[in-house]
Amino acid sequence: MSNNAAIVDISQTANKFRSSIVLQAENKYIDVKSILGLFTTLVGGHSYELHVHGPDAEEAQAAMAEVFAKHNLNVTIVE
C-alpha cells in the first residue's frame, strides 16, 4: 500500500495552520508539516499520537483527525 497520497494530504492539511503539529510514533517525534519526516515514519500498523499546540489548535486538531481517519490511520490526539 502506498502512503504517498496520505503523506501529501496530511502535510498539506497541517500547513494550513499556524499551530505546531507533532506526530509521535513510538519514541520518535515528527513535524507533520515536513513531508520528508512523514515518509520515514508513516508506516502501516503503528498507532500514533498527535500533539497540537498553538493559536488555532482546535481547528487543527479537527482537520488532522479527519485527514488521518480518511486514510485509515490510527491516531490519538493528545490534549
Stockholm file with secondary structure:
# STOCKHOLM 1.0

chainA/1-79         MSNNAAIVDISQTANKFRSSIVLQAENKYIDVKSILGLFTTLVGGHSYELHVHGPDAEEAQAAMAEVFAKHNLNVTIVE
#=GR chainA/1-79 SS CCCHHHHHHHHHHHTTCSSEEEEEETTEEEETTCHHHHHHHCCTTCCEEEEEESTTHHHHHHHHHHHHHHTTCCEEEEC
#=GC SS_cons        CCCHHHHHHHHHHHTTCSSEEEEEETTEEEETTCHHHHHHHCCTTCCEEEEEESTTHHHHHHHHHHHHHHTTCCEEEEC
//
